[in-house]
């Protein structure tokens, strides 16, 4: 049973890691597949929108006959209850986990698995989480309506403050006074990727979602600012959170609104992430990186891609910036007979000395009005998770994101709020979107290359 259990867990983790679901991520350390970390990105148009919520999943030897134990770890050190069903202690109340009494047929069965658990938790992150509390499902009195609004308001604030800002500040070494200390993990990597890094030591902090959260922050930066702007119209700084009737003294969400401070911290994180990419470039030309395996690998891939474009009919081209294999400029020429026809866009790819553990930071240097490109030029694209080390597939994925003619609607790709709204709006709004895209294409030829 134990061997079959491990096989089942490994299969489920592998399927999730290859999944196209942009809101779920899982990881395990070393070969300990029974202890899993999971990340759920909060759903669009809820107070949890684009927040980073982490959970610990421990599988017992009887899995899948018995459900795993799940604990929420995004709790501000046990001081914040994010949902009636997600306690400040980390307890997750779900009938399929056996932590809450449910209706017949809602209990755990071997047909369920890790993905169904995570989706069940994600479903708790609704537009009106107040009604998740037993006995409040149909609460519609005047005071309930007021409580529902107040509850959503404070969850939205704490999603930004705890799940996003605190997490990213910790990753980036940003202190309370705003100073930035280079991340300690930089000293934990051996820059020669041939050497087997001793990252399996249990004393080393393990943050498997660090790079993912950094990249997603850049995707959703404008959405975070938009959320703050709207919230400032509804609440005042210093206004205390309203306590809900189901919240207890040690299982609550207490605090005060301070969106002015949150905005300052959000902007500081953005600056730190931009500076981090610049540090990668500086590290790349340092003497110690000259013969490092990652530098040799990037230089080799550059030559291969450059040669492949020369041999093909595709007009795109790549070049190293100042001969630095960690900084590439890619010039994209719009595909004929599309809205991109006639455009010429320069795209910068910054590679980390820890590539592919840290994925490239990509930015359009030539502005483009596109629903998959953020206002600062950060593209939303999906590299193949099983080929993260292949730069060509990154470039191909960027091109695919630009040229896809009938993409499926996915709110998790909301990186440019204005363009996203127009693209997925009415037929007239789509026409406005197309006009703005064409104007940016026409302007691209006028910019200095």
Residue, then its C-alpha position, 0 to 999 in steps of 0.5 A: x500500500x505504501x509503494x502504491x501511495x507514493x506512486x499515486x502522490x507522485x503522479x498527481x504532483x506531476x500532473x499538477x506541475x504540467x497543468x495549464x492552470x495558472x492559479x495552482x502550483x505544487x512542490x516537494x523537497x528532495x524525495x519527500x513526496x508526502x510533504x508538499x507545499x501548494x500555492x493557490x492564487x486568489x480568483x479574479x473579482x474576489x477580495x482574494x484577487x491575485x493573492x498568494x496563499x500557501x498551504x502545507x499538505x501532508x500525505x499519510x501512508x494510507x493515502x488515497x484511502x484516507x485524505x491528507x492533512x492540509x494546513x494554511x500557512x499564509x496566516x500572518x504567523x497565526x494572527x489572521x483568519x482569511x476565511x470562515x473556513x481557513x482559520x488563523x491557526x491554519x486549520x482548513x475546514x472542509x468535509x472532504x478533509x474530514x475537518x468539517x461535517x458535510x452532507x452525505x456524499x461530500x466526504x473523502x473518497x479515493x477518487x479525489x486527489x490533491x487537485x480536487x482538494x486545492x480547487x475546493x479550497x480555492x472555491x472558498x475564496x468567493x466574492x462573498x466569503x461571509x456566507x461560508x460560515x455555517x448558519x450565515x448562508x442565507x443571511x440577508x438582513x440589513x446588518x448582514x449586508x453591512x457585514x458582508x461588505x465590511x468583511x470583503x473590504x478587510x479581506x481585500x486589504x489583508x490579501x494585499x498586505x499579508x499574502x502579497x506585500x509581506x511575502x514579496x518584501x521577505x523575498x526581496x529583503x525589504x525592511x520596514x524602513x524600506x531599505x533593500x538588502x540583497x537576498x540571502x539566497x544568492x550565497x546559497x547557489x553555486x554558480x557552476x550548475x554542474x556542481x550538485x548544490x546541497x539545497x536538501x539540507x533541512x536548515x536551508x529555507x525552502x521557498x519553491x514559489x519565490x520566483x513564481x510569485x515575483x513573476x506573477x507580481x509583475x503580471x498583476x502589478x497594475x491590478x494591485x494598484x487599481x484595487x488600491x485606488x478603488x479601495x481608497x474611495x471606500x475606506x479611510x486610512x486609520x479606519x478599524x476593521x469591523x469584527x464579524x459575529x463568527x470571529x473569536x478573539x484568537x481566530x479573527x482578522x483585526x487591524x486598520x486600513x492603510x492603503x496609502x502605506x500599501x501603495x508605497x510598499x507595492x511601488x517599492x517592491x516593483x522598483x526592487x524587482x526591476x533593480x534585481x534584473x539589473x543586478x543579474x546583468x551586472x553579475x553576468x559580466x563579473x569575472x567569476x561568471x566568465x566560465x560558469x556553466x550557466x554563462x556557457x550554456x546561455x552563450x551556446x543557446x544564443x548562437x544556435x538561435x541566432x543561426x536558426x533565424x538566419x537560416x529561416x524565412x523568419x525576420x526576427x533576430x537576437x543580439x547580446x547587449x554589450x556581449x553579455x550572455x545574460x542580457x539579450x535583445x530580441x527584435x520581433x517583426x509583426x506577422x503579415x496580414x494581422x494587426x501586428x503587420x508592419x510592427x517592429x518591437x524590441x524585447x529585452x530578456x534578462x537572465x539570472x545567474x541561477x537560470x533556469x531556477x530563476x526564469x528570465x525577466x522579459x520586457x518590451x522596450x518598444x511599447x505595445x498596446x496588447x491585452x497580454x502585455x502590461x503597461x511597463x512592457x512585461x508580457x504574460x506568456x506560458x513557457x513549457x514547464x518541462x523545458x524551462x531551460x530552453x530559451x527558444x521555447x521562451x521566445x516562441x511562447x512570447x510570440x504565441x501570446x502576441x499572435x494568438x487569434x482566438x485565445x480562451x478567456x482566462x482572467x488570470x492573464x489580466x496584466x493590462x486592465x484597460x486592454x483586457x477590458x476592451x479585448x474581452x468587452x463588447x464588439x465596439x470595445x474590441x474595435x477600439x482595442x484593435x485601433x489602439x493596437x494598430x496605432x502602437x504597431x505604427x508607432x513602433x517603426x518610429x521609435x529609435x532602434 
